[in-house]
Amino acid sequence: MSMLPDSHGRFGPYGGRYVPETLMPALLELEAEYAKVKKDRRFQADLAYYLKQYVGRPTSLYRADRLTKKLGGAKIYLKREDLCHTGAHKINNAIGQVLLAMRMKKRRIIAETGAGQHGVATATAAAMFGLECEVYMGTDDMQRQALNVYRMRLLGATVTGVDAGSRTLKDAISEAMRDWTTNVRTTHYILGSVLGAHPYPMMIRDFQAIIGKEARKQILAAEGKLPNYLVACVGGGSNSIGLFHAFLRDPKVKMIGVEAGGSGIVSGKHAARFSGGKPGVLQGTMTYLLQDENGQINLTHSVSAGLDYAAVGPEHSLYHDQGRIEYTYATDTEAMSAFDLLAREEGIVPALESAHAIAEVVKLAPKLKKSQLIIANLSGRGDKDVQQVAKMRGVEL
């Protein structure tokens, strides 16, 4: 199984570059520069230094004994990306891309964000290196993630609301791409997930692959064997491919990606691309999309802003077709229940995105033997969601 896209940036039929001609020079420059730094010992040493000393890697692989006992069946481990500086896995990619931008002499950074975690991570990395930063965010997401909006502004970033379309992640990406098209000579666009035009899906996967590399070493040290299952939520898909990538060549390791089931597939109010979508092109890449019979992008819904997007990373689309990764979904209700469960059983408040992965663990673990192992990726912490959850439950903070 190839671990890279082909020379055209395709994972089988998916991926590629579907962008305005004005962006091609920037993408080609980025592709060439990234090819250099993959072999550049100084760049890799700098990246490793910041990931260790600033981000706090390696993150722990935590044996969730109380959750295991509560559910029965398989032993459950949590890969604790919530312990990263800024509270999620997004910082792994933000640090890598900021170092790249500085090599390309680009001092202005732009980004999009849904749940706000990528925006916070980008604003954090930009502040640390003294770069200008502007983050685009749908106005609906700004309301439900008000805490992260304020965090970004504290870090010196400009947060620009996008009031078009669904006022969520898709529209924030569109606005960021317009900005990049206009300011491509001075600006680097730090895309937050394994989406967009080549080389972004490959590059961001590589920056996030440290999650799985660490987890592989940690589970072998703890148990002396590989896990039976890996479970992670899938929005764009960076945290999940980050965990899965190191295990793709291990046929006995089963992988489950959990999409946002929203109010249920039949309701149409969801973001489960593999349960209700079909291949098409959106924002630079060919992949599975939620679209109508005329190819117009459907509105999506999820209680978690980070999963509320109409497309999925193209590499995920390939593994779906091949059957290498199983994709399922958790509804809002299931995710909220898992949110409560992890908080009460393990003293860990997960991000609502990560709660979707825990919801699948709740279904899966009791079906397995006690000798079997599950690793669930806890992609982020839930501080950002507490106000939203309280409001949904009629609690005024």
C-alpha positions in Angstrom: 0.0 0.0 0.0 1.5 3.3 -1.1 1.9 5.9 1.7 2.1 8.9 -0.7 -0.2 10.4 -3.3 1.1 10.1 -6.9 2.9 12.9 -8.7 -0.4 14.6 -9.4 -1.4 14.6 -5.7 -4.0 11.8 -6.1 -4.9 9.1 -3.8 -6.4 6.8 -6.4 -9.1 8.8 -8.0 -9.2 11.4 -5.2 -7.2 14.5 -4.4 -5.5 16.6 -7.1 -5.5 20.3 -7.6 -8.8 22.1 -8.5 -7.9 25.7 -7.9 -7.7 29.1 -9.8 -4.7 29.5 -12.0 -3.5 32.3 -9.7 -2.9 29.8 -6.9 -0.9 27.3 -8.9 2.5 29.0 -8.4 1.9 29.1 -4.6 1.0 25.4 -4.5 3.9 24.5 -6.7 6.2 26.6 -4.5 4.8 24.9 -1.4 5.2 21.4 -2.8 8.8 22.1 -3.8 9.7 23.6 -0.4 8.0 20.8 1.5 9.9 18.2 -0.6 13.1 19.9 0.6 12.3 20.1 4.3 11.4 16.4 4.4 15.0 15.7 3.8 16.4 18.7 5.7 17.9 17.7 9.0 17.9 21.2 10.4 14.2 21.7 9.7 13.3 18.3 11.2 15.4 19.0 14.2 13.7 22.4 14.7 10.3 20.8 14.3 11.1 18.1 16.8 12.4 20.7 19.3 9.3 22.7 19.2 7.0 19.7 19.4 8.8 18.5 22.5 9.6 21.7 24.3 6.6 23.9 23.3 3.8 21.5 22.4 4.6 19.0 25.0 5.1 15.8 23.0 5.1 12.9 23.3 1.5 12.9 24.6 0.6 10.0 26.9 -1.2 6.8 26.0 -3.5 6.6 29.0 -5.1 3.3 30.1 -8.7 4.2 30.9 -9.4 1.6 33.6 -12.7 3.0 34.9 -14.1 3.4 31.4 -12.9 -0.2 30.6 -14.6 -1.5 33.7 -17.8 0.4 33.1 -18.2 -0.8 29.5 -16.8 -4.3 29.9 -15.0 -6.1 27.1 -11.9 -4.7 25.5 -9.2 -2.8 27.4 -9.4 0.9 26.3 -6.4 3.3 25.9 -6.8 7.0 25.1 -4.2 8.8 23.0 -4.1 12.1 24.9 -3.8 14.8 22.2 -5.9 17.0 24.5 -2.8 17.4 26.6 -1.0 19.3 23.8 -0.4 23.0 24.3 -3.6 24.8 23.1 -5.7 21.7 23.9 -5.7 19.7 20.6 -3.7 18.0 17.9 -4.0 21.0 15.6 -0.8 22.5 17.0 1.3 19.7 15.4 0.4 21.0 12.0 0.4 24.7 12.8 4.0 24.6 14.1 5.2 22.6 11.0 3.5 25.0 8.6 4.7 28.2 10.3 8.3 26.9 10.1 7.7 26.3 6.4 6.2 29.8 5.9 9.2 31.3 7.5 11.5 29.4 5.1 9.5 30.8 2.2 9.9 34.4 3.6 6.1 34.8 4.1 5.4 36.9 7.2 1.6 36.9 7.0 -0.4 33.8 8.0 -4.1 33.1 7.3 -6.2 30.2 8.4 -9.8 29.0 8.7 -11.3 27.4 11.7 -14.5 25.6 12.7 -14.3 24.5 16.3 -11.6 27.2 16.8 -8.9 24.9 17.8 -7.0 25.2 14.5 -7.4 28.9 14.7 -6.0 29.0 18.3 -3.1 26.8 17.3 -2.3 28.9 14.3 -2.6 32.2 16.3 -0.3 30.6 18.9 2.4 29.6 16.5 2.2 32.9 14.7 2.6 34.8 18.0 5.5 32.7 19.0 7.4 33.5 15.8 6.2 37.1 15.5 4.1 36.7 12.4 0.9 38.5 11.4 -2.2 36.3 11.6 -5.8 36.5 10.4 -8.3 33.7 11.0 -11.6 33.3 9.1 -14.5 31.7 11.0 -18.2 31.2 10.2 -20.4 33.5 12.4 -22.4 30.5 13.6 -19.2 28.9 14.8 -18.1 32.1 16.4 -21.2 32.1 18.5 -20.8 28.5 19.7 -17.0 28.8 20.1 -16.9 32.3 21.6 -14.2 31.3 24.1 -11.8 30.3 21.3 -12.6 33.5 19.4 -11.4 35.5 22.4 -8.4 33.3 22.9 -7.3 34.0 19.3 -7.7 37.7 19.8 -5.7 37.5 23.0 -2.9 35.9 21.0 -2.9 38.9 18.6 -4.8 37.4 15.7 -7.5 39.1 13.7 -10.7 37.0 13.7 -12.8 37.7 10.7 -16.4 36.5 10.7 -17.9 34.9 7.6 -21.7 35.5 7.3 -22.2 33.7 4.0 -23.7 30.3 3.2 -24.0 28.0 6.2 -21.8 30.4 8.3 -19.6 27.4 9.3 -16.3 25.8 8.3 -17.0 25.4 4.5 -17.6 29.2 4.2 -14.5 30.0 6.3 -12.3 28.0 4.0 -13.8 29.7 0.9 -13.1 33.1 2.4 -9.5 32.1 3.3 -8.9 30.9 -0.2 -10.1 34.2 -1.6 -7.7 36.1 0.7 -4.8 33.8 -0.4 -5.6 34.3 -4.1 -5.3 38.1 -3.6 -2.2 38.1 -1.3 -0.4 35.0 -2.4 3.1 36.7 -2.6 3.2 37.7 1.0 0.8 35.2 2.7 0.9 31.5 3.6 -2.5 29.8 4.1 -2.3 27.2 6.9 -5.1 24.9 6.1 -6.2 23.0 9.2 -7.0 19.5 8.0 -6.1 16.9 5.3 -8.2 18.8 2.8 -7.7 21.1 -0.1 -5.4 21.0 -3.1 -2.1 19.0 -3.2 0.3 19.1 -1.3 -2.0 20.0 1.7 -3.6 16.5 2.3 -0.2 14.8 2.2 1.7 17.5 4.1 -0.8 17.8 6.9 -1.0 14.0 7.2 2.7 13.9 7.6 2.7 16.5 10.3 0.0 14.7 12.2 1.5 11.2 11.7 3.5 11.7 14.9 0.3 10.7 16.8 0.3 7.2 15.4 4.1 6.8 15.6 4.0 7.6 19.3 0.9 5.4 19.9 2.5 2.4 18.2 5.7 2.6 20.4 3.6 3.3 23.5 1.2 0.4 23.1 4.0 -2.1 22.3 5.8 -0.9 25.5 2.6 -1.2 27.6 1.1 -4.4 26.2 3.7 -6.0 24.0 1.4 -6.2 21.1 -0.5 -4.0 18.6 -4.1 -2.8 19.2 -7.0 -4.7 17.7 -8.9 -1.4 17.0 -8.1 2.2 16.4 -11.0 4.7 16.7 -11.0 8.4 15.9 -13.5 11.1 14.9 -13.4 12.3 11.3 -14.2 15.9 10.2 -11.7 16.8 7.6 -9.7 13.8 9.0 -6.4 15.0 10.3 -6.5 13.6 13.8 -7.7 10.2 12.5 -5.2 9.8 9.6 -2.6 11.0 12.1 -3.4 8.0 14.4 -4.1 5.5 11.6 -1.1 6.2 9.3 1.5 4.3 11.3 -0.7 1.1 11.3 -2.0 1.0 7.7 0.4 -1.8 6.8 -0.8 -3.9 9.8 -3.8 -5.9 8.4 -4.8 -7.2 11.8 -5.3 -3.6 13.2 -8.8 -2.5 12.4 -9.6 1.1 12.1 -12.9 3.0 12.6 -13.5 6.6 11.6 -16.5 8.3 13.2 -18.3 11.0 11.4 -21.0 13.4 12.7 -24.4 11.8 12.5 -26.1 15.0 13.7 -29.8 14.5 14.1 -29.6 11.2 12.2 -29.0 10.3 8.5 -32.7 10.2 7.6 -33.2 13.7 8.9 -30.7 15.1 6.4 -29.2 17.1 9.3 -25.7 15.6 9.6 -22.2 15.6 8.2 -21.7 11.9 7.5 -20.1 12.0 4.0 -19.7 8.3 3.7 -23.3 7.6 4.8 -25.0 10.2 2.7 -22.5 11.6 0.1 -20.8 10.8 -3.2 -17.6 11.9 -4.9 -17.3 15.4 -6.2 -15.0 18.5 -6.1 -14.9 21.0 -3.3 -12.3 23.6 -2.4 -9.5 22.2 -4.4 -9.9 18.5 -4.1 -11.9 15.5 -5.4 -13.4 13.6 -2.5 -16.7 12.4 -1.0 -19.1 15.3 -0.5 -22.6 15.9 0.8 -24.3 17.3 -2.4 -27.7 17.4 -4.1 -28.6 15.9 -7.5 -27.4 19.1 -9.1 -24.0 19.0 -7.4 -24.8 21.9 -5.0 -23.2 21.5 -1.6 -25.7 20.5 1.1 -25.9 22.3 4.4 -24.5 20.2 7.2 -25.2 19.9 10.9 -23.3 18.7 14.0 -23.3 19.6 17.6 -19.5 19.8 17.1 -18.3 22.7 15.0 -15.1 20.8 14.0 -17.0 18.0 12.3 -19.6 20.2 10.6 -18.2 20.1 7.1 -19.5 18.8 3.8 -16.3 17.1 2.6 -13.7 14.7 3.9 -10.0 14.3 3.2 -9.2 12.5 -0.1 -7.0 9.9 1.5 -9.9 8.9 3.6 -12.0 8.5 0.5 -9.5 6.0 -0.9 -9.4 3.9 2.2 -13.2 3.9 2.4 -13.4 2.5 -1.2 -10.6 -0.1 -0.4 -12.3 -1.1 2.8 -9.1 -0.6 4.8 -10.9 1.8 7.2 -14.5 1.4 8.3 -16.5 4.6 8.6 -19.5 5.0 10.8 -21.2 7.9 12.6 -22.4 9.0 16.0 -25.4 11.2 16.5 -25.4 14.4 18.5 -27.3 12.6 21.3 -24.7 9.7 21.4 -21.8 12.2 21.4 -23.3 14.2 24.3 -23.8 11.0 26.3 -20.2 10.0 25.7 -19.1 13.5 26.7 -20.8 13.0 30.1 -19.5 9.5 30.4 -15.8 10.3 30.0 -16.0 13.3 32.3 -17.6 11.2 35.1 -15.7 8.0 34.7 -12.2 9.3 33.9 -12.2 13.0 35.0 -11.5 14.0 31.4 -13.9 16.4 29.6 -13.4 15.7 25.9 -14.0 18.0 23.0 -17.4 17.3 21.4 -15.5 16.1 18.3 -13.6 13.6 20.3 -16.8 12.5 22.1 -17.9 11.1 18.8 -15.0 8.7 18.9 -15.8 7.8 22.5 -19.4 7.1 21.4 -18.2 4.5 19.0 -16.0 3.0 21.8 -19.1 2.7 23.9 -20.7 0.5 21.2 -17.6 -1.4 20.3 -15.8 -2.3 23.6 -18.6 -4.6 25.1 -18.6 -6.7 21.9 -14.9 -7.6 22.3 -12.9 -9.9 24.5 -11.0 -8.6 27.6 -7.8 -9.6 25.9 -8.4 -7.2 23.0 -7.2 -3.6 22.9 -8.7 -0.4 21.6 -6.9 2.9 21.2 -9.2 5.9 20.9 -7.8 9.3 19.8 -8.8 12.0 22.3 -8.1 14.7 19.7 -8.9 17.7 21.9 -10.2 18.8 25.3 -13.7 20.1 26.0 -13.0 23.4 27.7 -14.1 25.1 24.5 -17.5 23.3 24.5 -18.5 23.7 28.2 -20.4 27.0 27.6 -22.2 25.5 24.5 -23.2 22.3 26.4 -24.4 24.3 29.4 -26.5 26.6 27.2 -28.0 23.5 25.4 -29.0 22.2 28.8 -30.6 25.5 29.9 -27.8 26.3 32.4 -26.6 29.9 32.6 -22.9 30.3 33.5 
